[in-house]
């Protein structure tokens, strides 16, 4: 195996050794380089021996000495250096299967790549891992690994994931645990499948892994595009409350045994059950924010602290902000607190109903540009429209429906300010701070 070198950074150790773009990297210190994890792990050493196949087809060896853990200076065609690993499962709750036609191609790719778990926090099912990859994770001590478990019942896991090997893959959790690999677990809950007694079993089973760092339950996301898919009912007020009760029960057991609760239900369950969101102190280190676990509590905490720090805007400020239906009460409450303190602030909050994916989808991250335009057209929006960055793709230019930020500004006649979805950034944006 080998990877082609796309570029060599100026003044880097690789440039000093006269390695060229177009050459192929074969090995570092005798270790084959297959992808980004191999490269990043082995290039950190102080003394390196690189085996290179030049663009002219000649094999050469380069000896390089550099500061330990400093960058070697090679760049490649993609961050993974090879193709992304796709998912082999056909889960009954897969969100990608519920997307409408006509979106950009990248949205339809189902990833299940252990490297993305390490690099970007993506969750993997373990069904895609080879023995080589398992050994490499242990050798490199890649940690934490984020794992989509869903259930610890092997037969039920096979049924929910439509993969006859999905149950066997659970054995990898013990292998990682014995090797000291930290793990964050995710359970996407589907009413009538892995909630109730199955949830209690899964939470208790996972709690006894000594390297379990966090365990989160999140509700299945259901769009309006489910024709031909498994029939699934959304969580009700009662079934959401039952999830919270089970989570609290196992959490209390863990607090008694471990000194901390370890297991959490996502904020959506509390909103659906019409129960108060737990205080920020409940969530330890907020390890599952990307799953919407503790996001509400942390936002409240951060925004309250930021309000103490930021002075009122120097001039009258009129702005508009948008969010999803679920977070609407939180954002409106935060704006009311800011407006009460800063009398020269006017901010209108719109919680955008999701017509694109269906009204069952209420999170801000799935709000589309088209729905924002439809809701705000001809409305007085003030000097700026504030939108959270999680509504956009990584490049911060497109919504999920391919509406661009520029098109949004042109359609609404207002300047868009993109902000991070945290309390500090929100208060700073309200104050007009850069």
Secondary structure by P-SEA (a helix, b strand, c coil): cbbbbcccccccccccccccccbbbccccccccccaaaaaaaacccbbbbbbbcccbbbbbbbbbcccccccccccccccccbbbbbccccccccccccccccccccccccccaaaaaacccccccccccaaaaaaaaaaccccbbbbcccccaaaaaaaaccccccccaaaaaaaaaabbbbbbbbbcccccccaaaaaaaaaaaaacccccbbbbbccccccccccccccccccaaaaaaaaaaaaaaaaaaaaacccccccccaaaaaaaccccccccccccccccccccaaaaaaaaaaaaaaaccccccccccbbbbbcccaaaaaaaaaaaaaaacccbbbbbbbcccccccccccccccccaaaaaaaccccccccbbbbbccccccccccccccccaaaaaaaacbbbbbbcccaaaaaaaaaccc
